[in-house]
């Protein structure tokens, strides 16, 4: 199927749902610019969506604590990166 789409006054392009092959809500796409061509492909679904928001935040906090505990210096990541750039 070929269809002409037009950008709006902000330069945004809206792709009608009927062109997206029944993907449902919150489907993700990768858009790649190849010269003057835009290629739109369905993103592989590798995100970890398990648990509630609170459970995911607790896992992030636990990970941050483990990384902090394993650190061999009292410098922050920002300080270390700044030193690496010199």
Secondary structure, DSSP 8 states (H G I E B T S, - for coil): --------TTS-----GGGS-S--TT--EEEEEETTEEEEEE--------S-HHHHHHHHHHHHHHHHHH-SSSS-HHHHHHHHH-
